[in-house]
Every structure is written in structure tokens, then in C-alpha cells.
């Protein structure tokens, strides 16, 4: 694996070079069949986002690289190639764990130069994926942020967040806390195909309710919308209705984009499960990673009245998680897209 350029002298928040500092260990356990954990010691926890990214936050923390959610469309897949893992099966099963991330983060947050800008969690891979049940990185991360007076946001598909609701309640008394749940597929059969490692839609709806019962707002990312699979008015109306009934305080909706090697991984899955749609997708994405402007405009027209009908337009934009994975030209637009 190529770890050069990530040595201990590189303070960019990325994974440190294992060839220089040494891999702590690689672990495979019966409880996580088929998954290997590569435990590393990170030098930096805070990752500064380049200004050119146009994102509404400048700092992130990611305790994990790779994700057992195994979502076929995950935009973060190409990041695994930097480690000389592949962006397909390896991304789902070769997980890098920064075991000391909370300790390093606490030290960074207490630097005199730290200005307590909002930190976004869950912008690359899910902080509450199954590995969190083993490593429990998030309680330390949450406590470090709250103790330093740093506001933060979390985006997740993982119901394990319920474990940390008391911590989030306490943190919210001291700093701004934003919580968002990703839920884009309401059909249980399609969910099992396209997001095989994630909690079920019903489990995530229960998570939304639990967050609201804890007194926290809960934004929902209805994204990505999959053309010809989840973009019908019937599917969106049903899903938004269930999200509203669970108590969500707002939604963001946008369509699928296929960047880099994610495109090949997704299209291979599509050819296997829905071969009749391959030609349609090739036409839609013939010009690049993003859906054509006319498709996005039509999706917006379809979704806007549904969002209003279900009372999900009342909340303001949730700055950090509301834009994860969105095409850059759309980052500055309103909550729907």
C-alpha cells in the first residue's frame, strides 16, 4: 500500500503514513465477519477543508476510513484508492480506525489558535457505522468538542447514535449541536440492494423519533435520489410522509452524482440488479458526474410541494450535513437542493 505523503510530518488531517509510524495492528473478529480493522495512531484529528470546496464548514473529523454500510453510490469510495485499497469491496471491508482520534482532537482544540469554528462529523464515512460499536470513538470526540466550546454537526445512517443521545443533550446545553439522519430509500427490497450494510428504513425512522424525544432537532438527508428507482412522486411522497410522522424538523433532497470510481462500482451493481436501466443512466450521466440541469429542475418541481405538504420546509438549512455529497454549484441553494 502507498502510504508515502502521509508521514508524521504531514499535518493535513489525513491518515498518517503507516510505513513511517508503524501500523498498530490489523484485527479480524467473528463479530465482524469479512471485515478487517487496521488500527492506526493519527497525528492530526482536525481536517481543514480547502476554501475552494464551497462547503459551509471548514473543519471535519473522521475517525474511520472505509465504511461497512457498503452503499453502492457512496461518494467517498475513491478516497480509499489513496491508500491503495480498491474503492469497491475494500472500501466496505478494509476499515482504518484512528484509535487515538479523541485524544489528539482534544489537544488540537485547546491550542490558543483554535477559534471554535463548527466541526462537521460524518462528511466522509459514517461515524456511527458498525465499527463504532467496537471502538466507541464518538463519546470522546463529542466530549472533546463540547468541553472546548466548539459547535458541531453529525450526519449518520447509524442507529448507534442513540447510545450517545445523553451526551448530545449535555453538549447541546453548552454548544450548538446539529444532528441529521440520512434516509433516501423507503422501499425495503431496494434498500437491501443498494445500502446492504445500513439499518433498515424503519430503524432510521425510529432513530429520528428518538432524537426528537431527546429534545434535539433532526434534519433528514433524502439523498441521493436515484433516477428511475426512488425519484417517483409516489416514492418520495410516502418517504417524506414517514419522515414527517417520525418528527423530523426539515429535509434536504438532491439527486445522485457519480464521481470517479464510484461510477463504475454503482453501474456494475445496476447492470446486475436493474439491467434495463443501464442505458438510461449512461444517457443521464453522459456529460459527467452530475445529473443534467433539466433533471434537477424537474426533481425540484416534483419535491417542493411534497415537502410543503408534509410540513418539512419549516426548518432552516442545516449548514454542515445538508450539503454532503451535493454538486458544488448547488451548495449555495436553498434547503431542498
Rosetta silent file (secondary structure, phi, psi, omega in degrees, C-alpha in Angstrom):
SEQUENCE: XXXXXXXXXXXXXXXXXXXXXXXXXXXXXXXXXXXXXXXXXXXXXXXXXXXXXXXXXXXXXXXXXXXXXXXXXXXXXXXXXXXXXXXXXXXXXXXXXXXXXXXXXXXXXXXXXXXXXXXXXXXXXXXXXXXXXXXXXXXXXXXXXXXXXXXXXXXXXXXXXXXXXXXXXXXXXXXXXXXXXXXXXXXXXXXXXXXXXXXXXXXXXXXXXXXXXXXXXXXXXXXXXXXXXXXXXXXXXXXXXXXXXXXXXXXXXXXXXXXXXXXXXXXXXXXXXXXXXXXXXXXXXXXXXXXXXXXXXXXXXXXXXXXXXXXXXXXXXXXXXXXXXXXXXXXXXXXXX
SCORE:     score description
SCORE:     0.000 S_00000001
   1 L     0.000  144.123 -178.810    0.000    0.000    0.000 S_00000001
   2 L   -90.121  106.392  178.837    1.189    3.511   -0.778 S_00000001
   3 L  -107.732    0.717  179.852    1.399    5.473    2.470 S_00000001
   4 L   -62.199  148.404 -177.131    4.008    7.985    1.244 S_00000001
   5 L    86.405   -3.017  179.125    2.953   11.580    1.558 S_00000001
   6 L  -123.607   29.985 -176.842    1.086   10.825    4.763 S_00000001
   7 L   -71.598  176.618 -174.958    4.047   10.748    7.143 S_00000001
   8 L   -68.453  -12.855  177.079    4.128   12.207   10.602 S_00000001
   9 L   -90.272    3.849  179.861    5.478   15.460    9.188 S_00000001
  10 L  -103.328  107.318 -175.173    2.323   15.985    7.129 S_00000001
  11 L  -100.465   64.182 -176.898   -0.194   17.928    9.216 S_00000001
  12 L  -114.604    7.922  178.600   -3.171   17.758    6.862 S_00000001
  13 L    79.269   -2.776 -179.488   -5.634   15.762    8.974 S_00000001
  14 L   -83.995  177.406  178.540   -5.394   12.772    6.670 S_00000001
  15 L   -62.314  129.846 -179.672   -4.404    9.271    7.606 S_00000001
  16 L   -70.872  158.588 -178.352   -0.754    9.233    8.715 S_00000001
  17 L   -71.657  115.006 -177.712    1.805    7.171    6.829 S_00000001
  18 H   -68.542  -26.792 -179.700    1.864    3.709    8.303 S_00000001
  19 H   -66.029  -26.071 -177.413    5.219    2.965    6.733 S_00000001
  20 H   -93.314  -41.604 -175.634    6.772    5.679    8.888 S_00000001
  21 H  -100.811  -14.078  176.561    4.964    5.415   12.207 S_00000001
  22 L    91.276  128.730  173.422    4.000    1.743   12.060 S_00000001
  23 L   -68.700  129.372  179.230    0.627    0.047   11.913 S_00000001
  24 L   -64.123  -54.447  175.368   -0.534   -0.723   15.429 S_00000001
  25 E  -173.748  160.290  170.334   -2.293   -3.903   14.360 S_00000001
  26 E  -112.326  135.593 -170.668   -4.819   -5.398   11.940 S_00000001
  27 E  -129.635  134.178  169.776   -7.766   -7.155   13.542 S_00000001
  28 L  -128.799  130.431 -177.404  -10.430   -9.557   12.293 S_00000001
  29 L  -128.984  153.817  179.140  -13.069  -10.836   14.722 S_00000001
  30 H   -60.468  -27.989 -179.145  -16.019  -13.248   14.407 S_00000001
  31 H   -68.231  -20.773 -179.987  -18.400  -10.443   15.398 S_00000001
  32 H  -126.825   64.583 -175.249  -17.443   -8.578   12.200 S_00000001
  33 L   -58.852  131.676  177.317  -17.170  -11.394    9.698 S_00000001
  34 L    86.315   -3.591 -177.360  -15.449  -10.377    6.482 S_00000001
  35 L  -112.764  137.297  173.664  -14.160   -7.081    7.890 S_00000001
  36 E  -115.452  130.020  176.765  -10.572   -6.230    8.789 S_00000001
  37 E   -99.570  126.521  175.542   -9.806   -3.292   11.064 S_00000001
  38 E  -106.287  104.378 -175.588   -6.466   -1.545   10.555 S_00000001
  39 E   -85.462  127.590 -179.273   -5.755    0.350   13.769 S_00000001
  40 E  -130.249  161.952  172.799   -3.518    3.403   13.393 S_00000001
  41 L  -105.371  119.327 -178.478   -2.317    6.293   15.510 S_00000001
  42 L   -90.421  149.695  176.192   -3.149    9.630   13.909 S_00000001
  43 L   -89.860  -31.872 -179.088   -1.065   12.753   14.319 S_00000001
  44 L  -130.931  142.790  178.007   -3.910   15.127   13.476 S_00000001
  45 L  -107.374  -39.978  178.908   -7.663   14.836   14.041 S_00000001
  46 L   -77.089  129.064  177.580   -8.965   18.118   12.634 S_00000001
  47 E  -111.956  119.688 -179.932   -9.099   18.206    8.853 S_00000001
  48 E   -87.563  127.869 -177.896   -9.248   21.655    7.263 S_00000001
  49 L   -84.377  134.281  177.166  -11.374   21.835    4.117 S_00000001
  50 L   -59.811  142.755 -179.054   -9.964   23.850    1.200 S_00000001
  51 H   -59.352  -31.083 -178.007  -11.791   27.135    0.640 S_00000001
  52 H   -66.768  -13.007 -178.528  -12.410   26.166   -2.987 S_00000001
  53 H   -69.247  -20.546  179.164  -14.736   23.363   -1.850 S_00000001
  54 L    66.365   15.398  178.060  -17.539   25.903   -1.245 S_00000001
  55 L   -79.103  150.599 -176.930  -18.730   23.913    1.773 S_00000001
  56 L   -84.213   20.153  173.247  -20.377   25.839    4.652 S_00000001
  57 L  -144.645  155.766 -175.850  -17.913   24.432    7.180 S_00000001
  58 L  -112.892  -11.274 -176.287  -14.123   24.454    7.266 S_00000001
  59 E  -133.335  142.025  175.726  -13.255   21.601    9.611 S_00000001
  60 E  -133.303  162.799  170.438  -14.140   17.931    9.832 S_00000001
  61 E  -133.232  129.646  177.896  -13.195   14.960   11.972 S_00000001
  62 L  -130.007  111.325 -179.400  -13.271   11.418   10.613 S_00000001
  63 L   -79.640  -17.181 -175.922  -12.404    8.572   12.961 S_00000001
  64 E  -128.257  149.177  168.867  -12.790    5.912   10.275 S_00000001
  65 E  -121.076  130.881 -169.349  -11.686    5.403    6.682 S_00000001
  66 L    88.263  162.001 -175.380  -13.870    2.998    4.719 S_00000001
  67 L  -156.812  126.080 -178.617  -17.419    2.081    5.727 S_00000001
  68 L   -76.494   -2.869  172.474  -19.255   -1.180    6.276 S_00000001
  69 L   -59.668  -30.959  174.114  -22.558    0.438    5.246 S_00000001
  70 L    59.720   31.537  178.078  -21.468   -0.618    1.751 S_00000001
  71 L   -62.842  127.456 -174.010  -23.750    1.889   -0.010 S_00000001
  72 L   -61.958  -27.671 -173.012  -23.305    1.287   -3.732 S_00000001
  73 L   -99.386    5.734 -168.919  -23.381    5.009   -4.502 S_00000001
  74 L   -57.011  123.480 -178.274  -21.086    6.316   -1.735 S_00000001
  75 L   -69.310  -16.682 -177.086  -19.203    9.371   -2.965 S_00000001
  76 L   -84.203   -6.157 -176.486  -16.320    8.684   -0.547 S_00000001
  77 H   -52.311  -44.742 -177.824  -15.268    5.439   -2.237 S_00000001
  78 H   -60.532  -20.524 -179.538  -12.450    6.994   -4.307 S_00000001
  79 H   -65.530  -22.669 -179.796  -10.718    8.178   -1.111 S_00000001
  80 H   -72.104  -24.059 -178.523   -9.765    4.578   -0.375 S_00000001
  81 H   -66.104  -26.263  178.212   -7.651    4.426   -3.521 S_00000001
  82 H   -61.698  -26.047  179.518   -5.210    6.867   -1.940 S_00000001
  83 H   -93.728    5.127 -174.456   -4.352    4.068    0.467 S_00000001
  84 L    61.315   30.511  159.465   -4.021    1.601   -2.423 S_00000001
  85 L   -93.409  161.296  173.946   -7.178   -0.180   -1.415 S_00000001
  86 L   -86.440  161.691 -174.486   -9.803   -0.543   -4.096 S_00000001
  87 L   -86.435   -0.529  179.403  -12.909    1.624   -3.964 S_00000001
  88 L   -98.772 -103.152 -176.147  -15.294   -1.328   -4.137 S_00000001
  89 H   -60.346  -39.975 -179.674  -15.051   -4.332   -1.874 S_00000001
  90 H   -62.430  -39.763  179.182  -12.056   -2.977    0.060 S_00000001
  91 H   -57.655  -35.688 -178.358  -13.913    0.225    0.924 S_00000001
  92 H   -79.365  -24.453 -167.962  -16.634   -1.920    2.512 S_00000001
  93 H  -125.560  -17.781  179.214  -14.359   -4.349    4.355 S_00000001
  94 E  -106.236   92.700 -170.674  -10.887   -2.836    4.953 S_00000001
  95 E  -103.617  128.081  178.404  -11.583   -0.230    7.606 S_00000001
  96 E   -95.804  129.093 -175.407   -8.939    2.101    9.003 S_00000001
  97 E  -119.166  121.236  177.136   -9.526    3.154   12.613 S_00000001
  98 E   -87.940   88.945 -168.539   -7.814    6.155   14.196 S_00000001
  99 L   -65.836  -24.295 -178.149   -7.816    4.745   17.688 S_00000001
 100 L  -104.100   19.225 -171.580   -6.364    7.865   19.346 S_00000001
 101 H   -61.197  -40.370 -178.127   -8.506   10.395   17.470 S_00000001
 102 H   -65.626  -41.780  179.257  -10.338   11.747   20.546 S_00000001
 103 H   -63.160  -44.760 -179.790   -7.106   12.309   22.465 S_00000001
 104 H   -67.043  -40.991  179.004   -5.476   14.102   19.531 S_00000001
 105 H   -60.505  -45.098 -179.428   -8.610   16.154   18.888 S_00000001
 106 H   -58.984  -40.077  179.087   -8.761   17.341   22.490 S_00000001
 107 H   -66.046  -42.083 -179.794   -5.175   18.507   22.256 S_00000001
 108 H   -66.508  -37.688 -177.648   -5.807   20.376   18.991 S_00000001
 109 H   -70.672  -17.213  179.621   -8.950   22.058   20.314 S_00000001
 110 L   -97.705    8.717  173.089   -7.017   23.516   23.233 S_00000001
 111 L   -69.801  141.615  178.524   -4.495   25.295   21.074 S_00000001
 112 L   -57.949  -26.659 -177.519   -4.613   29.080   21.532 S_00000001
 113 L   -78.505  -12.663 -177.099   -5.059   29.425   17.753 S_00000001
 114 L   -72.216  126.407 -174.515   -8.294   27.411   17.692 S_00000001
 115 L  -102.772   10.937  175.280  -11.234   29.779   17.026 S_00000001
 116 L    61.124   44.584  172.607  -14.055   27.324   17.780 S_00000001
 117 L   -75.710  157.366 -179.929  -15.425   27.058   14.270 S_00000001
 118 L   -61.937  136.158  177.657  -18.111   24.450   13.621 S_00000001
 119 E  -110.872  131.874 -178.843  -16.762   20.936   13.095 S_00000001
 120 E  -102.509  131.083  178.043  -18.672   18.509   10.868 S_00000001
 121 E  -114.212  134.139 -179.583  -18.765   14.778   11.628 S_00000001
 122 L    94.879   19.943 -178.338  -19.914   12.232    9.067 S_00000001
 123 L   -86.992  -15.424  179.798  -18.819   14.118    5.973 S_00000001
 124 L  -117.090  -69.380  173.022  -16.682   11.292    4.578 S_00000001
 125 L  -123.527  160.516 -168.879  -17.624    7.986    6.195 S_00000001
 126 L   -71.538  124.606  179.625  -20.267    7.354    8.831 S_00000001
 127 L   -71.400  -14.417  178.816  -19.116    7.936   12.428 S_00000001
 128 L  -115.274   30.919  169.259  -21.809    5.527   13.641 S_00000001
 129 L   -65.955  173.125 -172.548  -21.117    2.632   11.314 S_00000001
 130 L   -56.987  -32.280 -179.193  -20.925   -0.795   12.966 S_00000001
 131 H   -57.714  -28.763 -179.605  -17.244   -0.353   13.859 S_00000001
 132 H   -62.640  -27.537  175.823  -18.251    2.333   16.355 S_00000001
 133 H   -65.023  -27.059  178.648  -19.843   -0.394   18.467 S_00000001
 134 H   -88.584  -43.294 -169.268  -16.389   -1.894   18.888 S_00000001
 135 H   -99.066  -21.667  176.048  -14.194    1.208   19.132 S_00000001
 136 L    47.664   54.556  177.916  -16.515    3.819   20.710 S_00000001
 137 L   -78.404  -31.326 -170.277  -14.642    6.807   19.276 S_00000001
 138 H   -66.977  -38.688  178.130  -17.610    9.166   19.253 S_00000001
 139 H   -56.357  -41.427  178.496  -18.140    9.708   23.006 S_00000001
 140 H   -68.500  -37.032  178.200  -14.601   11.023   23.298 S_00000001
 141 H   -66.013  -46.163  179.329  -14.976   13.169   20.176 S_00000001
 142 H   -60.980  -46.122 -178.962  -18.264   14.673   21.390 S_00000001
 143 H   -63.751  -40.627  179.868  -16.864   15.391   24.838 S_00000001
 144 H   -62.635  -42.703  179.902  -13.716   16.993   23.417 S_00000001
 145 H   -65.332  -49.620 -177.882  -15.769   19.301   21.198 S_00000001
 146 H   -63.757  -42.357 -177.996  -18.244   20.275   23.907 S_00000001
 147 H   -64.406  -27.010 -178.550  -15.565   20.794   26.565 S_00000001
 148 L   -91.595   -2.159 -178.518  -13.694   23.166   24.247 S_00000001
 149 L    77.365   25.725 -176.941  -16.786   25.200   23.376 S_00000001
 150 L   -99.759  120.001  175.341  -16.765   24.033   19.749 S_00000001
 151 L   -69.037  154.757 -177.904  -20.110   23.661   17.932 S_00000001
 152 E  -154.007  163.511  175.563  -20.507   20.583   15.760 S_00000001
 153 E  -131.857  154.468 -179.703  -22.847   18.661   13.487 S_00000001
 154 E  -130.977  133.501  170.514  -23.349   14.944   12.883 S_00000001
 155 E  -121.272  129.919 -176.297  -24.701   13.167    9.812 S_00000001
 156 E  -153.444  157.588  165.194  -25.359    9.427   10.090 S_00000001
 157 L  -107.878   -1.289 -170.331  -27.334    6.411    8.949 S_00000001
 158 L   -92.297  124.824  179.714  -26.333    4.540   12.093 S_00000001
 159 H   -71.421   -9.879  176.280  -28.828    3.850   14.849 S_00000001
 160 H   -62.478  -16.765  175.602  -25.916    3.510   17.270 S_00000001
 161 H   -55.480  -27.958 -179.754  -26.210    7.286   17.686 S_00000001
 162 H   -57.696  -32.687  177.878  -28.976    6.526   20.195 S_00000001
 163 H   -56.399  -34.818 -172.989  -26.285    5.350   22.620 S_00000001
 164 H   -99.798    9.969 -179.722  -24.859    8.864   22.706 S_00000001
 165 H   -58.264  -41.552  176.184  -28.085   10.855   22.992 S_00000001
 166 H   -59.403  -39.227  177.230  -27.431   11.736   26.663 S_00000001
 167 H   -64.562  -40.412 -179.880  -24.000   13.055   25.670 S_00000001
 168 H   -68.976  -36.908  175.477  -25.515   15.060   22.824 S_00000001
 169 H   -60.400  -45.775  179.565  -28.172   16.503   25.123 S_00000001
 170 H   -65.119  -42.668  179.636  -25.487   17.652   27.530 S_00000001
 171 H   -61.481  -38.819 -177.695  -23.334   19.026   24.718 S_00000001
 172 H   -66.427  -18.500  175.224  -26.290   20.983   23.327 S_00000001
 173 L   -75.425  -16.308 -174.855  -26.565   22.870   26.614 S_00000001
 174 L  -114.857  -32.359 -177.165  -23.073   24.255   26.023 S_00000001
 175 L  -139.377  166.524  173.921  -22.527   24.477   22.245 S_00000001
 176 L   -69.731  129.955  179.831  -24.506   24.374   19.030 S_00000001
 177 E  -128.437  123.503  174.724  -25.264   20.780   18.041 S_00000001
 178 E  -112.580  132.992 -179.831  -26.791   19.770   14.718 S_00000001
 179 E  -124.522  131.348  178.321  -27.988   16.212   14.109 S_00000001
 180 E  -135.457  144.039  177.239  -29.024   14.806   10.744 S_00000001
 181 E  -114.703  136.196  176.539  -30.077   11.340    9.607 S_00000001
 182 E   -93.140  123.225  179.236  -29.620   10.112    6.041 S_00000001
 183 L  -151.373  102.548 -174.296  -32.660    8.263    4.677 S_00000001
 184 L  -116.673  -14.357 -175.086  -33.184    8.171    0.909 S_00000001
 185 L  -124.021  114.873  179.974  -34.687    4.738    0.225 S_00000001
 186 L   -90.751  -25.930 -177.907  -38.048    3.803    1.692 S_00000001
 187 L   -74.789  122.957 -174.290  -38.581    0.522   -0.151 S_00000001
 188 H   -66.185  -32.009  179.936  -37.158   -2.340    1.969 S_00000001
 189 H   -70.507  -48.189  177.958  -36.196   -4.517   -1.011 S_00000001
 190 H   -63.652  -38.603  176.581  -34.332   -1.742   -2.807 S_00000001
 191 H   -55.847  -46.329 -179.300  -32.762   -0.699    0.478 S_00000001
 192 H   -63.147  -27.000  179.415  -31.319   -4.175    0.906 S_00000001
 193 H   -80.720  -44.000 -168.484  -29.834   -3.999   -2.573 S_00000001
 194 H   -98.142  -20.164  179.097  -28.336   -0.528   -2.581 S_00000001
 195 L  -134.267   58.802 -166.712  -27.462    0.008    1.119 S_00000001
 196 L   -63.789  -23.079 -177.306  -26.881   -3.562    2.335 S_00000001
 197 L   -99.616    6.323 -175.522  -24.915   -2.700    5.483 S_00000001
 198 L   -97.156  158.952  170.325  -27.165    0.049    6.847 S_00000001
 199 L   -59.265  153.778 -177.891  -30.002   -0.075    9.373 S_00000001
 200 L   -65.077  160.241  174.622  -33.423   -0.506    7.794 S_00000001
 201 H   -54.306  -41.224 -179.280  -35.557    2.484    6.855 S_00000001
 202 H   -64.226  -38.553  178.404  -37.864    1.692    9.772 S_00000001
 203 H   -65.378  -36.466  179.198  -34.935    1.626   12.206 S_00000001
 204 H   -73.996  -31.743  173.196  -33.778    5.023   10.973 S_00000001
 205 H   -63.782  -39.715  176.076  -37.273    6.440   11.324 S_00000001
 206 H   -64.855  -34.594  176.289  -37.201    5.240   14.921 S_00000001
 207 H   -63.111  -43.217  177.258  -33.822    6.965   15.301 S_00000001
 208 H   -56.808  -46.796  179.715  -35.347   10.245   14.102 S_00000001
 209 H   -62.358  -39.578 -179.887  -38.082    9.894   16.724 S_00000001
 210 H   -65.765  -39.028  177.585  -35.538    9.117   19.442 S_00000001
 211 H   -63.029  -44.256  179.289  -33.523   12.217   18.555 S_00000001
 212 H   -66.361  -39.499  177.889  -36.644   14.362   18.717 S_00000001
 213 H   -62.950  -26.229  178.182  -37.708   12.752   22.012 S_00000001
 214 L   -80.860    0.430  177.445  -34.306   13.776   23.378 S_00000001
 215 L    86.628   13.224  179.933  -35.190   17.389   22.639 S_00000001
 216 L  -105.730  144.760  171.213  -32.880   17.791   19.652 S_00000001
 217 L   -67.025  153.385  178.372  -33.803   18.934   16.165 S_00000001
 218 L  -139.238  110.204  173.894  -33.314   16.315   13.465 S_00000001
 219 E   -84.762  152.309  179.315  -32.702   17.176    9.841 S_00000001
 220 E  -126.153  130.051  175.061  -33.059   14.388    7.255 S_00000001
 221 E   -91.883  105.384  173.102  -30.997   13.946    4.123 S_00000001
 222 E   -90.808   75.552 -172.179  -33.241   12.409    1.473 S_00000001
 223 E  -161.156  142.741    0.560  -30.234   11.880   -0.714 S_00000001
 224 E   -86.762  144.523  169.749  -29.203   10.666   -3.073 S_00000001
 225 E   -75.488  129.927 -176.069  -32.398   10.325   -5.057 S_00000001
 226 L   -99.017  116.200 -179.742  -31.822    7.531   -7.598 S_00000001
 227 L   -52.381  133.801  176.722  -33.229    8.199  -11.080 S_00000001
 228 L    65.818    4.076  177.263  -35.984    5.760  -12.093 S_00000001
 229 L  -120.707  -45.178 -178.481  -35.652    3.980   -8.740 S_00000001
 230 L  -130.425   14.231 -174.864  -36.568    6.444   -5.975 S_00000001
 231 L  -100.337    6.236  179.302  -37.498    9.620   -7.847 S_00000001
 232 L   -73.254  152.735  177.381  -41.188    8.942   -8.432 S_00000001
 233 H   -60.133  -37.588 -179.652  -43.731   11.181   -6.754 S_00000001
 234 H   -61.899  -47.734 -179.203  -45.249    8.101   -5.116 S_00000001
 235 H   -64.901  -46.451 -177.079  -41.971    7.005   -3.503 S_00000001
 236 H   -66.287  -39.757  179.805  -40.993   10.497   -2.402 S_00000001
 237 H   -63.773  -45.382  179.643  -44.443   11.308   -1.032 S_00000001
 238 H   -62.875  -46.081 -177.259  -44.531    8.099    1.003 S_00000001
 239 H   -66.414  -44.521  179.899  -40.989    8.560    2.329 S_00000001
 240 H   -64.746  -35.177  176.422  -41.432   12.230    3.208 S_00000001
 241 H   -63.428  -41.515  179.090  -44.699   11.408    4.956 S_00000001
 242 H   -69.187  -36.958  177.454  -42.993    8.797    7.109 S_00000001
 243 H   -64.608  -43.162  178.404  -40.124   11.163    7.851 S_00000001
 244 H   -63.964  -42.798  179.754  -42.568   13.876    8.918 S_00000001
 245 H   -62.872  -29.460  178.370  -44.503   11.425   11.095 S_00000001
 246 H   -74.531  -14.523  175.293  -41.243   10.488   12.835 S_00000001
 247 L   106.526   10.251 -178.320  -40.833   14.126   13.841 S_00000001
 248 L   -57.555  149.050 -177.426  -38.100   15.422   11.532 S_00000001
 249 L  -100.854   -1.386  177.865  -37.619   19.190   11.562 S_00000001
 250 E   172.574  163.527  179.442  -36.520   19.582    7.952 S_00000001
 251 E  -137.029  157.233  167.852  -35.204   17.792    4.880 S_00000001
 252 E  -125.734  134.608 -179.078  -32.685   18.193    2.109 S_00000001
 253 E  -127.920  129.221  168.657  -33.267   16.425   -1.207 S_00000001
 254 E  -154.766  162.237 -173.649  -30.891   16.060   -4.122 S_00000001
 255 E   -84.134  166.322 -178.956  -30.111   13.582   -6.868 S_00000001
 256 L   -63.573  136.037  164.784  -27.372   11.022   -7.265 S_00000001
 257 L  -123.595  147.854 -172.271  -23.966   12.060   -8.525 S_00000001
 258 L  -124.931   97.427 -175.882  -21.361    9.550   -9.634 S_00000001
 259 L  -106.281  139.873  172.921  -17.796   10.751   -9.317 S_00000001
 260 L    58.107 -139.838 -175.228  -14.633    8.821  -10.101 S_00000001
 261 H   -71.185  -14.349  174.073  -14.543    5.109   -9.378 S_00000001
 262 H   -58.617  -36.042 -178.928  -17.898    5.275   -7.580 S_00000001
 263 H   -58.005  -48.818 -179.187  -19.457    5.450  -11.038 S_00000001
 264 H   -64.406  -41.572  179.782  -18.045    2.079  -12.107 S_00000001
 265 H   -62.928  -45.064 -179.708  -18.973    0.387   -8.823 S_00000001
 266 H   -66.580  -43.848 -177.048  -22.532    1.704   -8.982 S_00000001
 267 H   -67.201  -32.718  174.751  -23.003    0.884  -12.661 S_00000001
 268 H   -63.646  -43.883  176.094  -21.773   -2.669  -12.128 S_00000001
 269 H   -61.697  -44.189 -178.714  -24.376   -3.079   -9.390 S_00000001
 270 H   -61.545  -42.952 -179.852  -27.060   -1.533  -11.621 S_00000001
 271 H   -62.989  -30.922 -179.348  -26.227   -3.878  -14.505 S_00000001
 272 H   -79.836  -37.049 -172.504  -26.593   -6.854  -12.147 S_00000001
 273 H  -103.315  -31.402 -177.752  -29.822   -5.810  -10.425 S_00000001
 274 L  -139.745   63.552 -172.936  -31.592   -3.469  -12.854 S_00000001
 275 H   -59.632  -26.567 -179.391  -30.055   -4.065  -16.292 S_00000001
 276 H   -68.012  -13.568 -178.157  -32.918   -2.315  -18.089 S_00000001
 277 H   -97.791   -5.562 -174.948  -31.811    0.982  -16.520 S_00000001
 278 H   -60.013  -46.667 -179.924  -28.178    0.913  -17.633 S_00000001
 279 H   -61.732  -40.047  179.298  -28.824    2.753  -20.898 S_00000001
 280 H   -61.830  -44.195 -179.772  -30.931    5.372  -19.114 S_00000001
 281 H   -68.272  -39.865  178.108  -28.164    6.071  -16.600 S_00000001
 282 H   -60.567  -37.652  178.372  -25.494    6.241  -19.283 S_00000001
 283 H   -68.902  -43.927 -178.883  -27.569    8.867  -21.040 S_00000001
 284 H   -62.478  -39.554 -174.040  -28.192   10.855  -17.860 S_00000001
 285 L  -104.874   23.814 -176.845  -24.521   10.878  -16.858 S_00000001
 286 L   -66.107  -24.909 -177.048  -23.035   11.131  -20.322 S_00000001
 287 L   -96.835   -3.235  179.746  -21.597   14.585  -19.623 S_00000001
 288 L   150.890 -155.140 -171.465  -20.034   13.835  -16.262 S_00000001
 289 L   -78.779  -20.567 -169.896  -20.666   13.094  -12.598 S_00000001
 290 L  -110.389  152.801  177.496  -23.807   15.178  -12.125 S_00000001
 291 L   -65.207  149.576  179.080  -27.370   14.919  -13.326 S_00000001
 292 L   -60.600  153.172 -178.170  -28.391   17.287  -16.131 S_00000001
 293 H   -59.209  -36.468 -178.687  -29.816   20.657  -15.104 S_00000001
 294 H   -68.412  -35.024  176.149  -33.219   19.827  -16.580 S_00000001
 295 H   -65.581  -45.217 -178.725  -33.474   16.653  -14.474 S_00000001
 296 H   -63.050  -38.632  179.050  -32.539   18.560  -11.317 S_00000001
 297 H   -66.498  -39.918  179.291  -35.076   21.264  -12.101 S_00000001
 298 H   -67.748  -39.967  176.932  -37.815   18.695  -12.663 S_00000001
 299 H   -61.947  -40.801  178.411  -36.936   16.907   -9.422 S_00000001
 300 H   -62.002  -43.466  179.094  -37.152   20.230   -7.591 S_00000001
 301 H   -63.805  -34.939 -178.515  -40.581   20.925   -9.057 S_00000001
 302 H   -73.274  -38.657 -171.986  -41.756   17.472   -8.033 S_00000001
 303 H   -82.340  -36.664 -171.931  -40.381   17.593   -4.496 S_00000001
 304 H   -52.724  -49.088 -179.923  -41.202   21.158   -3.409 S_00000001
 305 H   -67.729  -28.000  178.215  -44.962   20.684   -2.965 S_00000001
 306 H   -69.581  -42.275  177.482  -44.406   17.361   -1.192 S_00000001
 307 H   -61.270  -43.982  179.767  -42.013   18.940    1.293 S_00000001
 308 H   -65.361  -41.680 -177.922  -44.503   21.736    1.927 S_00000001
 309 H   -60.230  -38.021 -176.703  -47.422   19.303    2.251 S_00000001
 310 L   -91.956    7.931  175.127  -45.659   17.325    4.952 S_00000001
 311 L    69.304   27.959 -176.543  -44.549   20.409    6.870 S_00000001
 312 L  -101.389    6.839  179.238  -40.863   19.777    6.307 S_00000001
 313 L   -97.126    2.435 -172.522  -39.998   23.182    4.845 S_00000001
 314 L   -76.833  -22.789 -176.088  -40.333   24.986    8.161 S_00000001
 315 L   -90.007  148.860  175.484  -36.739   24.471    9.324 S_00000001
 316 L   -73.420  168.995 -179.997  -33.798   26.478    8.085 S_00000001
 317 L   -61.366  134.117  175.186  -30.903   24.971    6.252 S_00000001
 318 L   -93.289  105.667 -160.734  -28.685   22.782    8.427 S_00000001
 319 L   -58.177  -47.634 -171.553  -25.361   24.025    7.229 S_00000001
 320 L   -76.258  -63.254 -174.084  -22.980   21.130    7.692 S_00000001
 321 H   -75.345  -15.150 -174.656  -24.759   17.902    6.871 S_00000001
 322 H   -68.133  -11.351 -175.053  -27.297   19.405    4.456 S_00000001
 323 H  -118.953    4.767 -175.740  -24.756   19.614    1.678 S_00000001
 324 L   -60.286  124.012  176.772  -22.760   16.412    1.986 S_00000001
 325 L    81.943    0.883 -178.918  -22.209   14.971   -1.443 S_00000001
 326 L   -78.324  146.913  175.406  -24.012   17.752   -3.276 S_00000001
 327 L   -60.760  141.993 -175.107  -22.606   19.082   -6.537 S_00000001
 328 H   -52.340  -42.223 -178.784  -20.637   22.269   -5.947 S_00000001
 329 H   -63.454  -16.265 -176.043  -22.957   24.559   -7.979 S_00000001
 330 H   -98.813   -2.456 -172.027  -25.843   23.540   -5.737 S_00000001
 331 L   -66.615  -26.136 -174.800  -24.167   24.122   -2.367 S_00000001
 332 L   -99.094    6.983 -179.382  -25.404   27.673   -2.015 S_00000001
 333 L   -88.169  171.557 -174.398  -29.010   26.968   -2.953 S_00000001
 334 L   -64.932  178.605 -170.310  -31.941   26.565   -0.525 S_00000001
 335 L   -55.174  -37.114 -175.577  -32.669   23.562    1.662 S_00000001
 336 L   -61.098  -42.384 -175.384  -34.381   21.418   -0.980 S_00000001
 337 L  -135.653    0.000    0.000  -31.403   21.171   -3.246 S_00000001
